[in-house]
Amino acid sequence: MIAYLSGRLVFKDPTYVIIDVGGIGYQVKISLQTYSKIKDEEQIRLLTFLHIKEDAHTLYGFKEESEKRLFLLLISINGVGPNTGLMILSSLSTDEIEQAILSGDVGTIQAVKGIGAKTAQRIILELKDKIGKSTSELTAPLGFLKSSNKIREEALQALITLGFPRAVAEKNIAQVLKKTTGEISLEDLIKASLKTP
């Protein structure tokens, strides 16, 4: 499995990019979300998903982890293939899709080209719990999490390594982040989480 590609952006189109990695050009399908975030970067790093069929090996690329995670959830639904998943991510932002799923808004998802009423209902039914869990675990302000999800994960791993049960570590980190305004360093987050009762 190819987890990500890091190299020189050779060609950019709203539906795909070509990335030169060590002299090999990889064509990667992307959503409009990723396209808008790439800007005109010369060096680029995309998280990828390799879809293998009998007649083709296709790479799908994502600028952000949240978009890739949502893509993988979408294609786990019966009747939603990678191209349909990419179409959904091109039509709606990650936040809009998650909100539509959590609120049971069939109309928003059905408005995407190629998505019928049954598929929209299936997406909501099957992903509501999965989306709910992933967003309810993130109780700190969203603006903070988007920029510092990596710090949160590293702090969590550090606390688990130090012997904290996962649930306790997550609760402590969430409490610290709730009280924190602005950014916090990894070291400060771990120290404050260790002191949290």
C-alpha positions in Angstrom: 0.0 0.0 0.0 1.3 3.5 -0.9 0.5 5.7 2.2 1.7 9.0 0.7 3.7 10.5 -2.2 6.1 13.3 -1.7 7.7 15.0 -4.7 7.6 17.7 -7.3 4.2 18.8 -8.6 4.6 18.4 -12.4 0.9 18.9 -13.5 -2.2 20.0 -11.7 -5.8 19.7 -12.9 -9.0 20.0 -10.8 -9.4 16.2 -11.1 -5.8 14.9 -10.9 -2.2 15.8 -10.4 1.1 14.3 -11.6 3.8 14.1 -9.0 7.4 13.3 -9.9 8.9 11.1 -7.2 12.5 10.2 -7.9 12.0 10.4 -11.7 8.8 8.5 -11.8 5.5 10.4 -12.5 2.5 9.3 -10.5 -0.9 10.3 -11.7 -3.2 10.8 -8.7 -6.9 11.5 -8.8 -7.9 14.3 -6.4 -11.1 16.0 -5.2 -11.8 19.7 -5.6 -11.1 20.1 -1.8 -7.5 18.9 -2.3 -7.1 20.9 -5.6 -8.0 24.1 -3.7 -5.5 23.4 -0.9 -2.6 22.6 -3.2 -2.4 26.1 -4.6 0.8 26.4 -6.7 3.2 24.4 -4.5 6.3 23.1 -6.2 7.0 20.4 -3.7 3.9 18.5 -2.6 2.9 15.7 -0.2 -0.4 13.8 -0.7 -1.8 11.1 1.5 -2.9 8.3 -0.9 -5.2 5.4 -1.3 -4.4 2.7 -4.0 -7.4 1.1 -5.5 -6.7 -2.1 -7.4 -9.0 -3.6 -9.9 -8.4 -6.3 -12.6 -7.9 -3.7 -15.3 -6.4 -0.7 -13.4 -4.4 0.5 -10.4 -5.6 3.9 -9.4 -4.1 6.3 -6.9 -6.4 8.7 -5.0 -4.8 11.6 -3.2 -5.7 13.8 -0.3 -4.1 16.9 1.2 -5.5 16.3 4.7 -5.9 13.3 6.9 -9.6 14.1 7.7 -10.5 14.0 4.0 -8.8 10.6 3.5 -10.5 9.2 6.6 -13.9 10.3 5.3 -13.1 8.9 1.8 -12.3 5.5 3.3 -15.5 5.6 5.3 -17.6 6.5 2.2 -16.1 3.7 0.1 -16.8 1.2 2.8 -20.5 1.7 2.0 -22.0 -0.9 -0.5 -22.7 1.0 -3.8 -20.1 3.8 -3.2 -16.9 3.2 -5.2 -13.8 5.4 -5.1 -15.0 7.6 -8.0 -18.3 8.2 -6.3 -16.5 8.9 -3.0 -14.3 11.5 -4.8 -17.4 13.0 -6.4 -19.0 13.5 -2.9 -15.7 15.1 -1.6 -15.6 17.4 -4.6 -19.3 18.5 -4.2 -19.3 19.1 -0.4 -16.6 20.0 2.1 -15.6 17.4 4.8 -17.5 19.4 7.4 -20.6 19.6 5.3 -20.6 15.9 4.7 -20.1 15.1 8.4 -22.9 17.5 9.4 -25.3 16.0 6.8 -24.6 12.5 8.1 -24.9 13.5 11.8 -28.2 15.4 11.2 -29.6 12.8 8.8 -29.8 15.3 6.0 -30.6 12.9 3.0 -31.2 15.9 0.7 -27.7 17.3 0.9 -26.0 14.0 0.2 -28.6 13.1 -2.5 -27.8 16.4 -4.2 -24.4 15.0 -5.2 -24.4 13.8 -8.9 -24.8 10.0 -9.0 -26.2 9.6 -5.5 -29.7 8.3 -5.3 -32.1 8.4 -2.3 -31.3 4.8 -1.2 -27.5 5.3 -1.4 -27.8 8.6 0.5 -29.9 6.9 3.2 -27.4 4.0 3.4 -24.5 6.5 3.8 -26.3 8.2 6.7 -27.4 5.0 8.4 -24.0 3.2 8.2 -21.8 6.2 9.0 -23.8 8.1 11.6 -22.2 6.1 14.5 -18.7 6.1 13.0 -18.8 9.9 12.3 -20.4 10.5 15.7 -17.7 8.6 17.6 -14.8 10.3 15.8 -16.3 13.8 16.4 -17.4 13.2 20.0 -13.9 12.1 20.9 -12.6 15.4 19.8 -14.1 17.6 22.5 -11.6 20.5 22.2 -12.3 23.5 20.0 -12.3 22.4 16.4 -10.0 25.2 15.2 -7.3 24.0 17.6 -7.7 20.4 16.6 -7.4 21.0 12.9 -4.0 22.6 13.4 -2.8 20.4 16.2 -4.3 16.9 15.8 -0.8 15.5 15.5 0.2 17.0 18.8 -2.9 15.5 20.4 -2.1 12.1 19.0 1.5 12.3 20.1 0.5 13.3 23.6 -2.0 10.5 23.8 0.6 7.9 22.8 3.0 9.4 25.3 0.5 9.1 28.2 -0.4 5.5 27.1 3.3 4.6 27.1 3.6 6.1 30.6 0.9 3.6 31.7 -2.3 5.6 31.5 -5.4 3.7 30.3 -6.4 5.1 26.9 -9.8 6.4 28.1 -8.2 8.3 31.0 -5.4 9.7 28.8 -8.0 11.0 26.3 -10.1 12.5 29.1 -7.1 14.3 30.6 -6.0 15.7 27.2 -9.5 16.9 26.4 -9.7 18.7 29.8 -6.4 20.4 29.2 -7.4 21.5 25.7 -10.7 22.9 26.9 -8.9 25.2 29.3 -6.3 26.2 26.8 -6.7 29.2 24.5 -4.5 29.3 21.5 -1.7 26.9 20.7 0.0 24.6 23.2 3.3 22.7 22.8 3.5 18.9 22.9 5.6 19.1 26.1 3.2 21.5 27.9 0.2 19.3 26.8 1.7 16.2 28.2 2.8 17.9 31.5 -0.6 19.5 32.0 -2.3 16.1 31.2 -0.2 14.4 33.8 -1.3 16.9 36.5 -5.0 16.6 35.6 -6.9 14.7 38.3 
